Each structure stands twice: as C-alpha cells, then as structure tokens.
Amino acid sequence: MAGTDKSQQFNFRPSPAVILCEPQLGQNIGTTARAMANFGLWDLRLVNPRDGWPNEEAIAAASRAEHVLDKVRVFATTEEAIADLSLVYATTARRRDLQKPVLGPEEASQRSIAHIANGHGAGILFGRERWGLYNEEVALADAIVTLPVEAAFASLNIAQAVLIMAYEWRRQTDLGKALLFTETVSEPATKGELIKLFEHLEQSLDEAGFFTAPDKRPTVVMNLRAMLSRGTLSGQEVRTLHGVISSIERKHLRPKANRPSKGQPGEPVE
C-alpha cells in the first residue's frame, strides 16, 4: 500500500515501547521499525541482538523508517529494557504454565492508552524468531496478549505481530477509547522497582534456607515473580514490602530474649 506524504512530519506522540528480545535477523528489526512507523510508534528497544547494533540489513529493510531506527536503544537483558515501564504485555501464541490474565490486542491497547495518558510508561514484549519469549520473561509481564490465530499455524513473523499491535493501538487511539479512569490511584511501580523487590525477596529466602531443592529454585522464583507482577503494585506498596522483608530479616538475625520457660520460677501465673 503506497501513499506516503513526504511533506508531513512524524508525530512522536506518547506511545508504548516495542521490545524485541534477542532478535536474530537484521531484516526483522528493520521491518519491525517500518511497521511501527506506519502507525506512529517510535520507541524500539532491542535486547541483546545477535548481530549487534547498528545493523546494515535492518537499515535497508526499514524502508525510510530512519526516525525509528535513530532512536533504537540496546539493552543487555529484558529486565533492563523494561525497568522504566510500569505496564508490560507479553505477546505469545502458546499456552504458558503461569497464572496471567490473557487479553486480545483491542483490550490491551485500550489499557495501555489509558496508562500512558496518565503519564506512565507501557511496553510490549516480542520474542525470538525461533522460540518466542522465555517463561521467565513472560513472568515479568502484567498480562499476556494473544491473537485468534489458526492453532495449526499460529506462529507470526515478528514484524507481522508488531504490525497488528501497532495497528490496534493506533485504531483505539483515534477512536478515543482511552478509559475514563484506571484502577490505580497511586503511582504504579516500575518494572525496575519490582525487579529490585524480587531480588531482595529471593536473597532473603536464600539466606533463610527456603529453597531446599536447588534444582527447583528457578521454577519457584519464576512463579513468585509472576505472582507479584500480577498484582499491579504501586511504588508505595513495593517500598512497604521491602520494609516487611527487612523486618523479617532483622527478626531472624536478632538473638532470642532470655525468657524463662513456662513453669519456671519468676513467671507470672495467669
């Protein structure tokens, strides 16, 4: 579909970030940038791209979407890429053994529009070409977004998936479908704040000997992270939980008071 008006300037309106986790092919990065540009998205984040960045194949495939490529940011981990966001969706066509809300692109777009309108950051995770997102990455997301694809042929090219999500975001934005209000009253916690909470809790559990079966630790940690991510915690709630964990740690380290055992002389009789 041709028809670009070169006299128009690109409008960098507030929009969700698109995060590609370990993309392998430069062409997929470039076509993703082009799909984003088609519908007004511009915040493209790459997690550990296989062939590094910048990438000549990506530039060639972007077809004049240089304004998106010029703003690309590269991160070593998914945690770093989403640290400043407080609403993150994970796109996948596979069932996951995680207790997560599952949304379609329309509802996900409406929620992200409302979230961004309130001055908060939102993003969408897209997985690797061969096997998509790891469960550990999905666990960090607030919800899963999936499409009504054919079960016998459910895999989409990365740029195709980005195009569908970008289209729905733009459609809902132009329809004025932002929610009148959101459930969150307090400032939502960013993913960076949540990850620090996860690490604090996991370290405390390690020191307390909670993980009695080391081989099961990764699964338990992933489920704990999924559980806490599902709650849409505020920044204040995260700080409160840090205080709770620290208090338990101090209590664990504090020597027990020398109290007489029941029945010893000097103990008051009830």
C-alpha positions in Angstrom: 0.0 0.0 0.0 1.7 3.2 -1.2 0.9 6.8 -0.5 3.4 8.3 2.0 3.0 12.1 2.2 6.7 13.3 2.4 5.6 16.8 3.3 4.3 15.6 6.7 6.4 15.5 9.9 6.4 12.4 12.1 4.5 13.0 15.3 6.4 11.5 18.3 3.3 11.2 20.4 3.5 9.2 23.7 3.2 5.5 22.8 4.1 2.1 24.0 7.6 0.8 23.7 8.3 -2.2 21.5 10.8 -4.6 23.0 12.4 -7.2 20.8 14.1 -9.9 22.9 17.3 -11.2 21.3 16.3 -10.7 17.6 18.4 -12.7 15.2 17.9 -11.2 11.8 18.5 -7.5 10.9 15.7 -7.7 8.4 13.2 -8.4 11.2 14.4 -5.4 13.1 14.1 -3.2 10.0 10.6 -4.4 9.1 9.5 -4.0 12.7 10.7 -0.4 12.6 8.7 0.1 9.4 5.6 -1.4 10.9 5.9 0.8 13.9 6.4 3.9 11.8 3.2 3.0 9.8 1.1 3.5 12.9 3.0 6.1 14.9 5.1 4.1 17.3 8.8 5.1 17.7 10.3 3.6 20.9 12.1 0.5 19.7 14.2 -1.4 22.3 16.5 -4.3 21.4 17.6 -6.9 24.0 21.0 -8.4 23.0 20.5 -8.5 19.2 22.5 -11.4 17.8 24.3 -9.4 15.1 24.8 -6.3 17.2 23.7 -2.7 16.5 23.7 -0.8 14.2 22.8 -3.3 11.5 23.0 -2.5 7.8 20.4 -5.2 6.9 18.0 -3.5 9.4 18.5 -0.1 7.8 17.9 -1.5 4.3 14.7 -3.3 5.4 13.3 -0.3 7.3 12.4 1.5 4.1 12.9 5.1 5.2 11.8 4.5 8.8 15.1 6.1 9.9 13.3 8.2 12.6 12.5 4.9 14.4 16.0 3.4 13.9 17.7 6.6 15.1 16.0 6.2 18.5 16.8 2.5 19.0 18.2 1.6 22.4 20.0 -1.6 23.1 20.0 -3.5 26.4 21.8 -6.5 27.7 18.8 -8.0 29.5 15.0 -7.9 29.3 14.9 -6.6 32.9 17.0 -3.6 31.9 14.8 -2.9 28.8 11.6 -2.7 30.8 13.0 -1.2 34.0 11.3 2.3 33.5 7.9 0.8 32.5 5.0 0.1 34.8 2.8 -1.8 32.4 4.2 -4.6 30.2 2.4 -7.1 28.0 4.0 -10.3 26.7 2.9 -11.5 23.2 2.7 -15.2 22.7 0.7 -17.8 20.8 1.5 -20.6 23.2 -0.2 -21.6 26.5 2.0 -20.9 29.5 2.1 -22.5 32.9 1.7 -19.1 34.5 -1.3 -17.5 36.2 -1.6 -14.5 34.0 -4.5 -12.5 32.5 -4.9 -13.1 28.8 -6.0 -10.2 26.6 -6.7 -9.6 23.0 -5.0 -6.7 21.2 -8.0 -4.4 21.5 -8.3 -4.6 25.3 -4.6 -4.5 25.7 -4.4 -1.3 23.6 -7.2 0.4 25.5 -5.5 -0.3 28.8 -2.1 0.9 27.5 -3.7 4.1 26.1 -5.2 4.9 29.5 -2.0 4.1 31.3 0.1 6.3 29.0 -2.5 9.1 29.2 -1.9 9.2 33.0 1.8 9.8 32.4 3.1 6.2 32.9 5.3 4.0 30.7 4.0 0.9 28.9 5.6 -1.6 26.6 5.1 -4.8 24.6 7.5 -7.8 24.6 8.1 -9.7 21.4 10.1 -13.0 21.5 12.8 -14.6 19.4 12.2 -15.7 15.9 12.6 -19.4 16.7 11.0 -19.9 20.1 9.5 -16.7 21.3 9.7 -15.5 24.9 11.1 -17.4 27.8 8.7 -18.2 30.6 10.9 -16.0 32.9 10.2 -13.0 30.6 6.5 -13.7 30.5 6.5 -13.9 34.3 7.7 -10.2 34.4 4.7 -9.0 32.3 1.4 -7.8 33.7 -0.6 -9.8 31.2 -0.3 -12.0 28.0 -1.6 -10.7 24.7 -2.5 -13.2 22.1 -4.4 -13.3 18.7 -7.1 -15.5 17.4 -4.7 -17.3 15.0 -5.1 -20.7 13.4 -3.9 -23.2 16.0 -2.3 -25.4 13.3 -0.2 -22.5 12.1 0.0 -20.0 14.9 3.5 -18.5 14.6 3.7 -15.0 13.2 6.8 -13.2 11.9 7.9 -10.6 14.5 7.1 -7.7 12.2 3.6 -9.1 11.5 2.9 -9.3 15.2 4.2 -5.8 15.8 2.1 -4.5 12.9 -1.1 -6.0 14.4 -0.4 -4.5 17.8 0.6 -1.1 16.4 -2.5 -1.0 14.2 -4.8 -1.8 17.1 -3.1 0.8 19.3 -3.5 3.5 16.6 -7.1 2.5 15.9 -8.1 2.7 19.6 -6.2 6.0 20.0 -8.0 7.5 17.1 -11.4 6.2 18.3 -10.8 8.0 21.6 -11.1 4.7 23.5 -8.9 5.7 26.5 -10.6 4.7 29.7 -12.2 7.4 31.8 -10.2 6.3 34.8 -7.9 3.5 35.9 -8.0 1.3 38.9 -4.6 2.5 40.0 -4.7 5.6 42.3 -1.1 5.6 43.5 1.9 5.9 41.2 2.4 2.4 39.8 5.7 0.6 40.5 8.1 0.5 37.5 9.4 -2.9 36.4 12.8 -1.8 37.7 11.4 -1.3 41.2 9.6 -4.7 41.0 12.8 -6.5 39.9 14.7 -5.0 42.9 11.9 -6.3 45.2 12.2 -9.7 43.6 15.9 -9.8 44.1 15.5 -8.6 47.7 12.9 -11.3 48.4 14.9 -14.1 46.7 18.1 -13.2 48.6 16.2 -13.2 51.9 14.7 -16.6 51.0 18.2 -17.9 50.1 19.6 -16.8 53.4 16.6 -18.3 55.3 17.1 -21.7 53.6 13.8 -21.6 51.9 15.0 -23.3 48.7 15.6 -26.8 50.0 15.7 -28.3 46.5 18.2 -26.2 44.4 17.0 -27.8 41.1 13.5 -26.4 41.7 14.7 -22.9 42.7 14.3 -21.4 39.1 10.7 -22.6 38.8 9.8 -21.3 42.3 11.4 -18.0 41.6 9.6 -17.6 38.3 6.3 -18.4 39.9 7.0 -15.9 42.7 7.8 -13.2 40.2 4.7 -14.0 38.2 2.6 -13.8 41.3 3.9 -10.4 42.4 3.7 -9.0 38.9 0.1 -9.9 38.6 -0.9 -7.6 41.5 -0.2 -4.2 39.8 1.7 -2.9 42.8 2.2 0.8 43.5 5.6 2.3 44.3 4.5 2.7 47.9 3.4 -0.9 48.1 6.8 -2.0 46.8 8.5 0.1 49.4 6.2 -1.4 52.1 7.1 -4.9 51.0 10.8 -4.1 51.2 10.2 -2.9 54.8 8.3 -6.1 55.6 11.2 -8.3 54.2 13.8 -6.3 56.0 11.9 -6.5 59.3 11.6 -10.3 58.9 15.4 -10.4 58.2 16.2 -8.4 61.3 13.9 -10.6 63.4 15.6 -13.7 62.0 19.0 -12.4 63.0 18.0 -10.9 66.4 19.0 -13.2 69.3 16.1 -14.5 71.2 15.4 -12.8 74.5 16.3 -14.8 77.7 12.8 -15.6 78.8 12.1 -18.2 81.5 10.3 -21.2 80.1 6.8 -22.0 81.2 6.6 -23.2 84.7 10.0 -21.7 85.8 10.2 -19.6 89.0 9.5 -15.9 88.5 7.0 -16.4 85.7 3.6 -14.8 86.5 0.8 -17.2 86.8 -2.2 -16.4 84.5 
